[in-house]
Amino acid sequence: MKSCEICGKGTTSGNNVSHSMRHTKRTYEANLQKVEVEVNGKKCKKNVCSRCIKTMKKESK
């Protein structure tokens, strides 16, 4: 299962709704990017969602 390694955001489920209001199951996946993150002074690559990337940019300023 794909999920953010920082906040844990992952796949959620919902419905496709057609014009005739017919519902079929679908999944929504988090917008994950592979980013180089510094953890305990060491750089490593992690799968991080776009919301966490924005937050990390704010904190580094």
mmCIF file as gemmi writes it, N, C-alpha and C atoms, coordinates in Angstrom:
data_model
loop_
_atom_site.group_PDB
_atom_site.id
_atom_site.type_symbol
_atom_site.label_atom_id
_atom_site.label_alt_id
_atom_site.label_comp_id
_atom_site.label_asym_id
_atom_site.label_entity_id
_atom_site.label_seq_id
_atom_site.pdbx_PDB_ins_code
_atom_site.Cartn_x
_atom_site.Cartn_y
_atom_site.Cartn_z
_atom_site.occupancy
_atom_site.B_iso_or_equiv
_atom_site.pdbx_formal_charge
_atom_site.auth_seq_id
_atom_site.auth_asym_id
_atom_site.pdbx_PDB_model_num
ATOM 1 N N . MET Axp A 1 ? 0.829 -1.18 0 1 0 ? 1 A 1
ATOM 2 C CA . MET Axp A 1 ? 0 0 0 1 0 ? 1 A 1
ATOM 3 C C . MET Axp A 1 ? 0.875 1.245 0 1 0 ? 1 A 1
ATOM 4 N N . LYS Axp A 2 ? 0.558 2.201 -0.854 1 0 ? 2 A 1
ATOM 5 C CA . LYS Axp A 2 ? 1.323 3.437 -0.939 1 0 ? 2 A 1
ATOM 6 C C . LYS Axp A 2 ? 0.867 4.388 0.156 1 0 ? 2 A 1
ATOM 7 N N . SER Axp A 3 ? 1.835 4.889 0.924 1 0 ? 3 A 1
ATOM 8 C CA . SER Axp A 3 ? 1.485 5.885 1.934 1 0 ? 3 A 1
ATOM 9 C C . SER Axp A 3 ? 2.685 6.773 2.217 1 0 ? 3 A 1
ATOM 10 N N . CYS Axp A 4 ? 2.412 7.968 2.732 1 0 ? 4 A 1
ATOM 11 C CA . CYS Axp A 4 ? 3.444 8.937 3.078 1 0 ? 4 A 1
ATOM 12 C C . CYS Axp A 4 ? 4.205 8.421 4.297 1 0 ? 4 A 1
ATOM 13 N N . GLU Axp A 5 ? 5.539 8.486 4.253 1 0 ? 5 A 1
ATOM 14 C CA . GLU Axp A 5 ? 6.348 7.976 5.354 1 0 ? 5 A 1
ATOM 15 C C . GLU Axp A 5 ? 6.464 8.979 6.497 1 0 ? 5 A 1
ATOM 16 N N . ILE Axp A 6 ? 5.902 10.174 6.336 1 0 ? 6 A 1
ATOM 17 C CA . ILE Axp A 6 ? 5.935 11.173 7.405 1 0 ? 6 A 1
ATOM 18 C C . ILE Axp A 6 ? 4.594 11.249 8.119 1 0 ? 6 A 1
ATOM 19 N N . CYS Axp A 7 ? 3.516 11.492 7.386 1 0 ? 7 A 1
ATOM 20 C CA . CYS Axp A 7 ? 2.206 11.681 8.018 1 0 ? 7 A 1
ATOM 21 C C . CYS Axp A 7 ? 1.316 10.448 7.94 1 0 ? 7 A 1
ATOM 22 N N . GLY Axp A 8 ? 1.634 9.488 7.08 1 0 ? 8 A 1
ATOM 23 C CA . GLY Axp A 8 ? 0.835 8.269 6.985 1 0 ? 8 A 1
ATOM 24 C C . GLY Axp A 8 ? -0.348 8.357 6.033 1 0 ? 8 A 1
ATOM 25 N N . LYS Axp A 9 ? -0.48 9.477 5.325 1 0 ? 9 A 1
ATOM 26 C CA . LYS Axp A 9 ? -1.587 9.624 4.374 1 0 ? 9 A 1
ATOM 27 C C . LYS Axp A 9 ? -1.447 8.551 3.294 1 0 ? 9 A 1
ATOM 28 N N . GLY Axp A 10 ? -2.558 7.887 2.973 1 0 ? 10 A 1
ATOM 29 C CA . GLY Axp A 10 ? -2.5 6.799 2.001 1 0 ? 10 A 1
ATOM 30 C C . GLY Axp A 10 ? -3.694 6.78 1.076 1 0 ? 10 A 1
ATOM 31 N N . THR Axp A 11 ? -4.006 5.594 0.589 1 0 ? 11 A 1
ATOM 32 C CA . THR Axp A 11 ? -5.102 5.399 -0.344 1 0 ? 11 A 1
ATOM 33 C C . THR Axp A 11 ? -6.436 5.457 0.387 1 0 ? 11 A 1
ATOM 34 N N . THR Axp A 12 ? -7.402 6.181 -0.187 1 0 ? 12 A 1
ATOM 35 C CA . THR Axp A 12 ? -8.758 6.199 0.354 1 0 ? 12 A 1
ATOM 36 C C . THR Axp A 12 ? -9.711 5.753 -0.741 1 0 ? 12 A 1
ATOM 37 N N . SER Axp A 13 ? -10.921 5.373 -0.36 1 0 ? 13 A 1
ATOM 38 C CA . SER Axp A 13 ? -11.868 4.897 -1.356 1 0 ? 13 A 1
ATOM 39 C C . SER Axp A 13 ? -13.055 5.831 -1.455 1 0 ? 13 A 1
ATOM 40 N N . GLY Axp A 14 ? -13.729 5.771 -2.58 1 0 ? 14 A 1
ATOM 41 C CA . GLY Axp A 14 ? -14.894 6.61 -2.803 1 0 ? 14 A 1
ATOM 42 C C . GLY Axp A 14 ? -15.672 6.077 -3.982 1 0 ? 14 A 1
ATOM 43 N N . ASN Axp A 15 ? -16.453 6.939 -4.603 1 0 ? 15 A 1
ATOM 44 C CA . ASN Axp A 15 ? -17.29 6.528 -5.723 1 0 ? 15 A 1
ATOM 45 C C . ASN Axp A 15 ? -17.072 7.415 -6.937 1 0 ? 15 A 1
ATOM 46 N N . ASN Axp A 16 ? -17.092 6.786 -8.125 1 0 ? 16 A 1
ATOM 47 C CA . ASN Axp A 16 ? -17.275 7.528 -9.358 1 0 ? 16 A 1
ATOM 48 C C . ASN Axp A 16 ? -18.775 7.75 -9.474 1 0 ? 16 A 1
ATOM 49 N N . VAL Axp A 17 ? -19.198 8.956 -9.803 1 0 ? 17 A 1
ATOM 50 C CA . VAL Axp A 17 ? -20.621 9.229 -9.958 1 0 ? 17 A 1
ATOM 51 C C . VAL Axp A 17 ? -20.848 9.741 -11.371 1 0 ? 17 A 1
ATOM 52 N N . SER Axp A 18 ? -21.634 8.98 -12.145 1 0 ? 18 A 1
ATOM 53 C CA . SER Axp A 18 ? -21.885 9.351 -13.528 1 0 ? 18 A 1
ATOM 54 C C . SER Axp A 18 ? -23.015 10.383 -13.609 1 0 ? 18 A 1
ATOM 55 N N . HIS Axp A 19 ? -23.269 10.856 -14.798 1 0 ? 19 A 1
ATOM 56 C CA . HIS Axp A 19 ? -24.33 11.843 -15.023 1 0 ? 19 A 1
ATOM 57 C C . HIS Axp A 19 ? -25.692 11.295 -14.589 1 0 ? 19 A 1
ATOM 58 N N . SER Axp A 20 ? -25.872 9.985 -14.727 1 0 ? 20 A 1
ATOM 59 C CA . SER Axp A 20 ? -27.143 9.365 -14.33 1 0 ? 20 A 1
ATOM 60 C C . SER Axp A 20 ? -27.153 8.995 -12.845 1 0 ? 20 A 1
ATOM 61 N N . MET Axp A 21 ? -26.164 9.496 -12.097 1 0 ? 21 A 1
ATOM 62 C CA . MET Axp A 21 ? -26.018 9.274 -10.658 1 0 ? 21 A 1
ATOM 63 C C . MET Axp A 21 ? -25.74 7.816 -10.296 1 0 ? 21 A 1
ATOM 64 N N . ARG Axp A 22 ? -25.18 7.066 -11.232 1 0 ? 22 A 1
ATOM 65 C CA . ARG Axp A 22 ? -24.791 5.688 -10.951 1 0 ? 22 A 1
ATOM 66 C C . ARG Axp A 22 ? -23.45 5.716 -10.214 1 0 ? 22 A 1
ATOM 67 N N . HIS Axp A 23 ? -23.297 4.923 -9.155 1 0 ? 23 A 1
ATOM 68 C CA . HIS Axp A 23 ? -22.084 4.919 -8.346 1 0 ? 23 A 1
ATOM 69 C C . HIS Axp A 23 ? -21.281 3.642 -8.586 1 0 ? 23 A 1
ATOM 70 N N . THR Axp A 24 ? -19.985 3.797 -8.83 1 0 ? 24 A 1
ATOM 71 C CA . THR Axp A 24 ? -19.074 2.659 -8.906 1 0 ? 24 A 1
ATOM 72 C C . THR Axp A 24 ? -17.873 2.976 -8.03 1 0 ? 24 A 1
ATOM 73 N N . LYS Axp A 25 ? -17.315 1.952 -7.404 1 0 ? 25 A 1
ATOM 74 C CA . LYS Axp A 25 ? -16.197 2.136 -6.477 1 0 ? 25 A 1
ATOM 75 C C . LYS Axp A 25 ? -14.931 2.578 -7.215 1 0 ? 25 A 1
ATOM 76 N N . ARG Axp A 26 ? -14.132 3.406 -6.545 1 0 ? 26 A 1
ATOM 77 C CA . ARG Axp A 26 ? -12.833 3.828 -7.063 1 0 ? 26 A 1
ATOM 78 C C . ARG Axp A 26 ? -11.92 4.134 -5.891 1 0 ? 26 A 1
ATOM 79 N N . THR Axp A 27 ? -10.625 4.325 -6.162 1 0 ? 27 A 1
ATOM 80 C CA . THR Axp A 27 ? -9.683 4.676 -5.102 1 0 ? 27 A 1
ATOM 81 C C . THR Axp A 27 ? -9.02 6.002 -5.431 1 0 ? 27 A 1
ATOM 82 N N . TYR Axp A 28 ? -8.694 6.727 -4.39 1 0 ? 28 A 1
ATOM 83 C CA . TYR Axp A 28 ? -7.942 7.974 -4.497 1 0 ? 28 A 1
ATOM 84 C C . TYR Axp A 28 ? -6.586 7.729 -3.871 1 0 ? 28 A 1
ATOM 85 N N . GLU Axp A 29 ? -5.51 7.962 -4.625 1 0 ? 29 A 1
ATOM 86 C CA . GLU Axp A 29 ? -4.169 7.755 -4.085 1 0 ? 29 A 1
ATOM 87 C C . GLU Axp A 29 ? -3.54 9.09 -3.723 1 0 ? 29 A 1
ATOM 88 N N . ALA Axp A 30 ? -2.763 9.09 -2.662 1 0 ? 30 A 1
ATOM 89 C CA . ALA Axp A 30 ? -2.073 10.296 -2.218 1 0 ? 30 A 1
ATOM 90 C C . ALA Axp A 30 ? -1.033 10.7 -3.27 1 0 ? 30 A 1
ATOM 91 N N . ASN Axp A 31 ? -0.764 12.009 -3.373 1 0 ? 31 A 1
ATOM 92 C CA . ASN Axp A 31 ? 0.219 12.521 -4.321 1 0 ? 31 A 1
ATOM 93 C C . ASN Axp A 31 ? 1.605 12.348 -3.71 1 0 ? 31 A 1
ATOM 94 N N . LEU Axp A 32 ? 2.214 11.169 -3.925 1 0 ? 32 A 1
ATOM 95 C CA . LEU Axp A 32 ? 3.502 10.843 -3.319 1 0 ? 32 A 1
ATOM 96 C C . LEU Axp A 32 ? 4.65 11.146 -4.266 1 0 ? 32 A 1
ATOM 97 N N . GLN Axp A 33 ? 5.701 11.717 -3.717 1 0 ? 33 A 1
ATOM 98 C CA . GLN Axp A 33 ? 6.911 12.024 -4.47 1 0 ? 33 A 1
ATOM 99 C C . GLN Axp A 33 ? 8.093 11.422 -3.71 1 0 ? 33 A 1
ATOM 100 N N . LYS Axp A 34 ? 9.1 10.95 -4.441 1 0 ? 34 A 1
ATOM 101 C CA . LYS Axp A 34 ? 10.311 10.444 -3.803 1 0 ? 34 A 1
ATOM 102 C C . LYS Axp A 34 ? 11.243 11.638 -3.568 1 0 ? 34 A 1
ATOM 103 N N . VAL Axp A 35 ? 11.498 11.961 -2.293 1 0 ? 35 A 1
ATOM 104 C CA . VAL Axp A 35 ? 12.243 13.159 -1.932 1 0 ? 35 A 1
ATOM 105 C C . VAL Axp A 35 ? 13.397 12.773 -1.02 1 0 ? 35 A 1
ATOM 106 N N . GLU Axp A 36 ? 14.52 13.49 -1.164 1 0 ? 36 A 1
ATOM 107 C CA . GLU Axp A 36 ? 15.653 13.284 -0.282 1 0 ? 36 A 1
ATOM 108 C C . GLU Axp A 36 ? 15.424 14.079 0.998 1 0 ? 36 A 1
ATOM 109 N N . VAL Axp A 37 ? 15.331 13.377 2.135 1 0 ? 37 A 1
ATOM 110 C CA . VAL Axp A 37 ? 15.02 13.992 3.421 1 0 ? 37 A 1
ATOM 111 C C . VAL Axp A 37 ? 16.18 13.753 4.374 1 0 ? 37 A 1
ATOM 112 N N . GLU Axp A 38 ? 16.457 14.751 5.22 1 0 ? 38 A 1
ATOM 113 C CA . GLU Axp A 38 ? 17.526 14.608 6.188 1 0 ? 38 A 1
ATOM 114 C C . GLU Axp A 38 ? 16.952 14.105 7.508 1 0 ? 38 A 1
ATOM 115 N N . VAL Axp A 39 ? 17.417 12.926 7.952 1 0 ? 39 A 1
ATOM 116 C CA . VAL Axp A 39 ? 16.957 12.33 9.198 1 0 ? 39 A 1
ATOM 117 C C . VAL Axp A 39 ? 18.178 12.029 10.06 1 0 ? 39 A 1
ATOM 118 N N . ASN Axp A 40 ? 18.227 12.61 11.252 1 0 ? 40 A 1
ATOM 119 C CA . ASN Axp A 40 ? 19.358 12.444 12.174 1 0 ? 40 A 1
ATOM 120 C C . ASN Axp A 40 ? 20.697 12.795 11.505 1 0 ? 40 A 1
ATOM 121 N N . GLY Axp A 41 ? 20.691 13.836 10.683 1 0 ? 41 A 1
ATOM 122 C CA . GLY Axp A 41 ? 21.913 14.283 10.013 1 0 ? 41 A 1
ATOM 123 C C . GLY Axp A 41 ? 22.288 13.486 8.78 1 0 ? 41 A 1
ATOM 124 N N . LYS Axp A 42 ? 21.527 12.456 8.441 1 0 ? 42 A 1
ATOM 125 C CA . LYS Axp A 42 ? 21.819 11.642 7.258 1 0 ? 42 A 1
ATOM 126 C C . LYS Axp A 42 ? 20.724 11.864 6.226 1 0 ? 42 A 1
ATOM 127 N N . LYS Axp A 43 ? 21.102 11.89 4.953 1 0 ? 43 A 1
ATOM 128 C CA . LYS Axp A 43 ? 20.123 12.051 3.875 1 0 ? 43 A 1
ATOM 129 C C . LYS Axp A 43 ? 19.668 10.687 3.393 1 0 ? 43 A 1
ATOM 130 N N . CYS Axp A 44 ? 18.346 10.53 3.246 1 0 ? 44 A 1
ATOM 131 C CA . CYS Axp A 44 ? 17.797 9.296 2.706 1 0 ? 44 A 1
ATOM 132 C C . CYS Axp A 44 ? 16.556 9.635 1.89 1 0 ? 44 A 1
ATOM 133 N N . LYS Axp A 45 ? 16.231 8.767 0.926 1 0 ? 45 A 1
ATOM 134 C CA . LYS Axp A 45 ? 15.069 8.999 0.074 1 0 ? 45 A 1
ATOM 135 C C . LYS Axp A 45 ? 13.841 8.372 0.708 1 0 ? 45 A 1
ATOM 136 N N . LYS Axp A 46 ? 12.739 9.158 0.733 1 0 ? 46 A 1
ATOM 137 C CA . LYS Axp A 46 ? 11.488 8.677 1.297 1 0 ? 46 A 1
ATOM 138 C C . LYS Axp A 46 ? 10.335 9.064 0.39 1 0 ? 46 A 1
ATOM 139 N N . ASN Axp A 47 ? 9.248 8.284 0.461 1 0 ? 47 A 1
ATOM 140 C CA . ASN Axp A 47 ? 8.017 8.631 -0.241 1 0 ? 47 A 1
ATOM 141 C C . ASN Axp A 47 ? 7.243 9.59 0.642 1 0 ? 47 A 1
ATOM 142 N N . VAL Axp A 48 ? 7.071 10.829 0.16 1 0 ? 48 A 1
ATOM 143 C CA . VAL Axp A 48 ? 6.449 11.885 0.952 1 0 ? 48 A 1
ATOM 144 C C . VAL Axp A 48 ? 5.326 12.512 0.138 1 0 ? 48 A 1
ATOM 145 N N . CYS Axp A 49 ? 4.202 12.84 0.795 1 0 ? 49 A 1
ATOM 146 C CA . CYS Axp A 49 ? 3.086 13.465 0.089 1 0 ? 49 A 1
ATOM 147 C C . CYS Axp A 49 ? 3.397 14.947 -0.159 1 0 ? 49 A 1
ATOM 148 N N . SER Axp A 50 ? 2.712 15.541 -1.12 1 0 ? 50 A 1
ATOM 149 C CA . SER Axp A 50 ? 2.999 16.924 -1.523 1 0 ? 50 A 1
ATOM 150 C C . SER Axp A 50 ? 2.716 17.903 -0.391 1 0 ? 50 A 1
ATOM 151 N N . ARG Axp A 51 ? 1.733 17.63 0.46 1 0 ? 51 A 1
ATOM 152 C CA . ARG Axp A 51 ? 1.426 18.503 1.588 1 0 ? 51 A 1
ATOM 153 C C . ARG Axp A 51 ? 2.603 18.564 2.555 1 0 ? 51 A 1
ATOM 154 N N . CYS Axp A 52 ? 3.233 17.421 2.826 1 0 ? 52 A 1
ATOM 155 C CA . CYS Axp A 52 ? 4.392 17.383 3.726 1 0 ? 52 A 1
ATOM 156 C C . CYS Axp A 52 ? 5.598 18.091 3.103 1 0 ? 52 A 1
ATOM 157 N N . ILE Axp A 53 ? 5.753 17.993 1.788 1 0 ? 53 A 1
ATOM 158 C CA . ILE Axp A 53 ? 6.853 18.683 1.107 1 0 ? 53 A 1
ATOM 159 C C . ILE Axp A 53 ? 6.709 20.183 1.288 1 0 ? 53 A 1
ATOM 160 N N . LYS Axp A 54 ? 5.468 20.715 1.129 1 0 ? 54 A 1
ATOM 161 C CA . LYS Axp A 54 ? 5.219 22.135 1.319 1 0 ? 54 A 1
ATOM 162 C C . LYS Axp A 54 ? 5.543 22.558 2.747 1 0 ? 54 A 1
ATOM 163 N N . THR Axp A 55 ? 5.128 21.747 3.72 1 0 ? 55 A 1
ATOM 164 C CA . THR Axp A 55 ? 5.373 22.061 5.126 1 0 ? 55 A 1
ATOM 165 C C . THR Axp A 55 ? 6.867 22.066 5.418 1 0 ? 55 A 1
ATOM 166 N N . MET Axp A 56 ? 7.615 21.101 4.859 1 0 ? 56 A 1
ATOM 167 C CA . MET Axp A 56 ? 9.055 21.033 5.086 1 0 ? 56 A 1
ATOM 168 C C . MET Axp A 56 ? 9.754 22.255 4.502 1 0 ? 56 A 1
ATOM 169 N N . LYS Axp A 57 ? 9.275 22.764 3.352 1 0 ? 57 A 1
ATOM 170 C CA . LYS Axp A 57 ? 9.859 23.962 2.765 1 0 ? 57 A 1
ATOM 171 C C . LYS Axp A 57 ? 9.657 25.163 3.672 1 0 ? 57 A 1
ATOM 172 N N . LYS Axp A 58 ? 8.452 25.273 4.3 1 0 ? 58 A 1
ATOM 173 C CA . LYS Axp A 58 ? 8.155 26.374 5.22 1 0 ? 58 A 1
ATOM 174 C C . LYS Axp A 58 ? 9.076 26.336 6.425 1 0 ? 58 A 1
ATOM 175 N N . GLU Axp A 59 ? 9.288 25.152 6.994 1 0 ? 59 A 1
ATOM 176 C CA . GLU Axp A 59 ? 10.077 25.007 8.209 1 0 ? 59 A 1
ATOM 177 C C . GLU Axp A 59 ? 11.553 25.269 7.981 1 0 ? 59 A 1
ATOM 178 N N . SER Axp A 60 ? 12.05 25.059 6.747 1 0 ? 60 A 1
ATOM 179 C CA . SER Axp A 60 ? 13.466 25.25 6.468 1 0 ? 60 A 1
ATOM 180 C C . SER Axp A 60 ? 13.845 26.72 6.286 1 0 ? 60 A 1
ATOM 181 N N . LYS Axp A 61 ? 12.846 27.607 6.128 1 0 ? 61 A 1
ATOM 182 C CA . LYS Axp A 61 ? 13.14 29.027 5.926 1 0 ? 61 A 1
ATOM 183 C C . LYS Axp A 61 ? 13.529 29.719 7.202 1 0 ? 61 A 1
